[in-house]
Amino acid sequence: MLNETKVVGLPLARIDGPSKVSGKARYAAEHFATDMLFGCVLPATIATGRITDIDVSEAERFPGVVKVYTYKNRPTVAKRESKWKDEVALPGYTMRPLEDDHVQFDGQPIAFVVAENFEAARDAAELIRVRYAAYDPHTDLLQEQANSYEPPVPRMKEFMPPKPRGDAEGAFAQAPHKIAFEYYMEGEHHNPMELFGSTVLWEKDGRLTIHDKTQGPQNSHDYVCNVFGLKPENVVVQNKFVGGAFGQGLRPKYQLFLAVMASLDLRRSVKAEMSRREMFYLTWRPVCLQKVSLATDAEGNLQSIMHHALGGTSRYEDYQENVANWSGMAYKCDNVKISYEIAKLDRSTPGDMRAPGAASGVTALETAMDELAYEVGIDPLELRIRNFIHVDQNQDKELTSKALHACYREAAESFGWANRRHEPRSMRDGNDLVGWGMATGFWEAQLSEAEAKVSLSSDGKVVVSAAASDIGTGTYTILNQVAAEAFGVSPQAVTVRIGDSSLPKTSVEGGSWTAASSGSAVQVAARAVVATLLKHARSMPNSPLADASEDQVEIAEGRLVMQANHQVGVAFADIMEAAGVSEVEEHGKVAPDPATMKKFSAYTHSAVFVEVKVDEELLIPRVTRVVTAVAAGRILNPKTARSQILGGVVMGVGMALHEEGMVDHRTGRVMNHNLAEYHVPAHADIEDVEVIFVKEDDDKVSPIGVKGLGEIGIVGVAAAVSNAIFHATGKRIRHFPMTIDKLLGEPDRH
Ligand code: MOS
């Protein structure tokens, strides 16, 4: 661990901020080349069936059109499935754009028009005549639950339910207090500001430089090389700036395939960008149906937890996430049964979306906990505290740390929870019913394999390089801080180079693991630079550091010095001069430690408190206050950290009240594929949000003590809103989003 903090821990503004707000930062589809071509996709208009006829002759004659690709003339690409599997691919058959005449989801690309300008490509696509033989669509999860199944090939073994413990059914039957309800969540769609786009710059010697909207430039790089049989050294993928990404950018998207395909075929630079509408067809958090049963003894101690989750997937891949396992680790309980199934739908494969699994699963669990608190007749926060657990019962492991008590205490204090009246409809403000609700949040704290390169030059300039991504999270800034800290230099002296597949190996940016992993790799590399400097210093004539060891020295004010006495040391410029070098550069690498992983589980935790005001007659809910306290280990930068949590809270409010993917189950088609009809929170929907980071020292979770923050912010928010709405109105809505029609109407089907 870092011991002192001079730069780490400061609320530095994002170093990429000025270039983004001034428009200088170029996103994937904002790169250009002379004589570049532009592609546009024609999406299918059925959810399932076959293309019986596709006539592109008129489109081909359209002025400016260079070529129209369909399954009939798609260039030859890799056949073996292994070549299509990206770093985070799913069990199943990876989607291969324009492969054949099958249509498996509404909006599937069935043609790709390439033209001298985008408008020509777009207009020509409209001239393609398609005939289909459409089959009956099956897109309603409630209908398809009859065909649900346990995933035969686990995506990750951690996603599979833990073995049942105790006798959950027996304990439930005998318990004095119990609840059992179903919770239904509509699918949600990803709406980052930046659309999926790829600019492929074709160079005469056959090299490609690709600007891709991705969370992992090396993942896109390897996918392109495997699918098209290209030499790794001839392809570079960059994502230096990413306009927001919440999980769907983990896997390569079809516009990358199509743009590279056309570029190689036409030997020209090609750009392709999805429309907002295409984003809706392709990117979504799966619809899910959950049943949660909870029971306690007379005092509110949990005796039984049962959680069954059902999620939607596509025909061609088994999308899986950890929805229900949280219920086995959240609270102390010896009788637990968890199950997880998926059901095939005629939809595109769902994908990871901020806290995949937890965002939906913890919403169900934490709404059920509130229902249980009312059943037992105790305060909802008290119920959680009464059932607090210090170990991970699912895996029978210790926890690296769990400062959740502090989260409860500090958030409740700031929120004023002690002034809450327990009875629903007991608090008001003029015409508004006031409701206070709370929930706990859980997410994983993971370390992924990561490498970094750090160089220190004799003039005190530092360069950090890694293939990591900054997807809006602050990666540029925190890696800078870790390096600045290590060398005792100012952040201005540090340059961070990320977002390039040719840089040191890094996993995709996801799972909230980047700060912990790449941050640690930078620290390891920086320590290696110090070690090399020491080696040089020791061999200098009359060196004051001749007998020093690595763990006795550090860098301060431009000198390599003894930690115990900064008077003793040598300027690193002098060390480099004596060694005949102008800079020292070293690699660092981190990976999870198997011994630690065997013994410990690691999670981030949060406590979310929400106030809603609901107009008594119109039943319009407003979230007027949110206080969330987060325990995520060490906070490298409280400003970027807070921004991550704020973003998560906003998405949580969207999950609670607004975001609802609508499908017409008669046709299987996505109905609200635009931001006019698919609502996300606007500024007017978000009022006071307070973020608290509680102190949590954790020397096991990662070498720099960081747990990660990208996802925990959303978890628990929708449940806290739901619980606040119940407290305000006395109505329990178990169907998300909790739109006004559900508040006005009779209790709905769930
Ligand atoms: Mo995240 S949903 O792993 O980007």
Residues whose N, C-alpha, C, O or C-beta is under 5 A from the ligand:
A	BS01	MOS	F246 G247 D352 M353 R354 A355 P356 E509 G510 G511
